[in-house]
Amino acid sequence: MLAEIGYVAAWLALVVAVYSVFAALLGARRRSSSLILSARNATFVIFGALTVALGTLMIALLSQDYQIAYVWSVSNPSMPTFFRITALWGSQAGSLLFWCWLLSVFSAASVALNWRSNYRLIPYVIVFQSTITAFFLLLSLVIENPFNRFWLDGAEVVQSALIPAGLAAPSEFNLAQSARGLNPLLRHVGMAFHPPMLYLGFIGFLVPCAFAFAALVTGDLSNNWIRATRRWALIAWVFLGLGLILGGRWAYDVLGWGGYWGWDPVENAAFLPWLVGTAYLHSIMIQEKRGLFKTWNMFLIIATFSAVIFGTFATRSGLVESVHSFARSDIGFPMLLIWFSVTLTLGGLIVWRRRRGELRDDHTFSGIFSREGLFLLNNFVFLALFVVIFWGSFGAPISSELFFNTKITLGVEYFTRVTPWLFLALFILMGIAPLSAWGASALARLGRGLIVPAVLTVATLPIFILQGHSGMWSIIGYFFVLLAGWVAVYETYRALRARVRQRGENPITGYLSLLRRNPRRYGGYLIHLGIVVIGVGVIGSTAYQQETQATLRVGESTTISGYTMTYDRFEGGQVAEDGRIMDIAVVSVWRNDQHLATLRPRRDFFPNQQDMNSMTIAGAHSTLENDFYVLLLNWDEISQNSATFKIYINPLINLVWWGGLILIVGTLAAMYPNTAPSRVESRVSAPDRRAFGGGRA
Amino acid sequence: MRKRSAARAILALALLIAVVVAVGLAAAQDTSTVTANDVNEIAKTLYCPVCENIPLDTCPTAACEDWRYEIRLMLEDGFTPDEIKADFVRRFGDRVVGTPYDPVLRALSFVIPILAAVGVVALVIYVSVRARHTPPQHRLDAVTPAAQNDGLSLQERLRAEIERDIAR
């Protein structure tokens, strides 16, 4: 019954989505407010229907309804409730329905929140969002139906969402006995949050792109669409960033290779929209402040959404091979089609409006050392990064197979050669741009502004050099990364000092007032600081990682980088609550004759799992200085007296996670409503809104 | 005489044993010089020929364990890291290395992103120059293209635009 309810609700959502597209189009064309209102209400119905559909699938997972093929394929009776919930996105069919539900959430919320303020744009926003939702729903229902049930056709088991005539349902008991369970790699707390975060990031960019589409169609090419979507873009950006960081943490904990970023195509597919999205978030500030780069901003948001669809296509279609692909199916061709159609349509609209002269800038570009000039440079560096990473992940492997009939892999070696220069350029720009002014800036002024941060940077560098991080390139890297950080800190300090002096506020109140008064600037500095902390962590953990492999007998020790590890004992065949069998090595870690920790690296074995049935879980002792990270590779199965370990020392790796946290705080601060300046802004832009039939701002 | 020949035979046997032991020890010494870290150093730069983008040093499959053992044997036989990598490429193709060995593919892999970067720089210059020479458009132009230069004030033009919009 659950399957039938979910199936009907999902079809209802699809029919209503198609209706909303036509109602919105007709409403906009005939200027019929009732049709537009109906289209708006339809987006709420889609959300409601998909909530029911997703809810039934969740209930089916929790109530262990193994008659539903999806539930059978991603869960089994021994799985704890927590992983039953995360199994919702554990495979293609469920994750696609979850994706559709998130699309409906964003569509309904964006329409509800912008209904009055952007009335003229709304019909086309609905057209775009509902078209995308309808497409993914169609994929879900036709190709990857999560509500298919098992039926017995004689001796054969068939899957069908509809109740076939004359067929019986198989025994619940037999199904429960044979249920597969969730892929072991996905049984990690990080996987509870990583996919939803990534999906939220991906789907979040739907809203700005839909408004850009609406602006292009209606001709309302003022800043309205940017004002309406800035926070949506920030939400999408922070979720995508969070998803990437959580994905890195998951890889570090579960994949057992001592790192968090392997330049894998699927990792890169999620990183690409983040890069263009970051360029977009910088670039829209130029349009808001100076009325420049209107075409460019349209291009950037379309490129971001296009990268989102391409990334989804690449990950879910099996276009590229990856250890991160958990959801592959036949949805490749339709995905390619929608990616191509959306990109071509939106690109065509930009060209059309540009040729009509409607995307011309309001002011002239005033030089490369102005804030807008430096932001433009930053945009190009982001774009260059996008190009080289796209080429390495997809372009080169696909081209070589198409034109040379040869499979190639562009791996870490390629990416570590081509990307560091561009990242360095980004950090240099991150250091300089906050010191520049809108309109024009003199080089001398920029130089003067850099003196104090540069001195602070030089004073900080010895901390890293004394830790042995003294390679020339890493010192250069640390210098520019730290410089960007000190610029953010110093600029905040200067503003805070002035405020404390003028108003006599205490520093904490003063800082909170700064954030309230200008959240974009001071939230932005916090974001920069987060990126700087991540940057320092990346340099340290990449350039100075140490590793060793050793086979030890019980009681023997090995040393690495001042640490001594002793193999204490082996605890084999421990059975966990969820049925997995754990083989654990107990080791002690010492430094300068001081006992630091007892670690338990282990190998988990999942007896009921068919494909991937074992996992290597590291033991780690974490400090801000480094991680002592040990993997159990092998052991003597008979005597259990000896075991082989791989040990990594990962310097500064924890800064990557801490930087992520600062990034989130900064983004939340940047999203904080800014009342004082917006009053000024609304006075300036009010005629535009009224002219286009909008209500209150 | 017989004693002397017996002593010579014992001496010869002792020498033989010594040589065998020495060779054996030397051979044993040779084997122990190749460590797991040496193997991993090379395996790290290779990808598993059958898995999905997994470096050979961390791939947990039995096949990869065998390939790591092959690397060990090749190191013991005196192969250099480059020779070992070339051998893997010969057997499994360019997908086992992080950048292709084939000179054409290698050049393409690196030249295209450089060309793209040059293209981006050219784009920067083009946009900067073009933006400097393009006259700005007044904000109102986007709202009322038809109302330009008609001698009306800003407010009058906006009012006309709003009325036109309402009338539509």
Interface residues (C-beta under 8 A of the other chain):
Chain A: R31 L221 S222 L255 G256 W257 G258 G262 D264 P265 G291 L292 W296 E321 S322 V323 S325 G357 E358 R360 D361 D362 H363 T364 F365 I368 G373 L376 L377 F380 L383 A384 V387 V388 W391 G392 G395 A396 S399 S400 F404 T406 K407 I408 T409 L410 G411 V412 E413 Y414 R417 V418 L422 E547 T548 Q549 A550 T551 S614 T616 T644 K646 P687 D688 R690 A691 F692 G693
Chain B: T35 A36 N37 N40 T45 Y47 C51 E52 N53 I54 P55 D57 T58 P60 G93 D94 R95 V96 V97 G98 T99 P100 D102 V104 L105 L108 S109 F110 I112 P113 A116 A117 V120 V121 L123 V124 V127 S128 A131 R132 T134 P135 P136 Q137 H138 R139 D141 A142 V143 P145 L158 E161 I162 D165 I166 R168
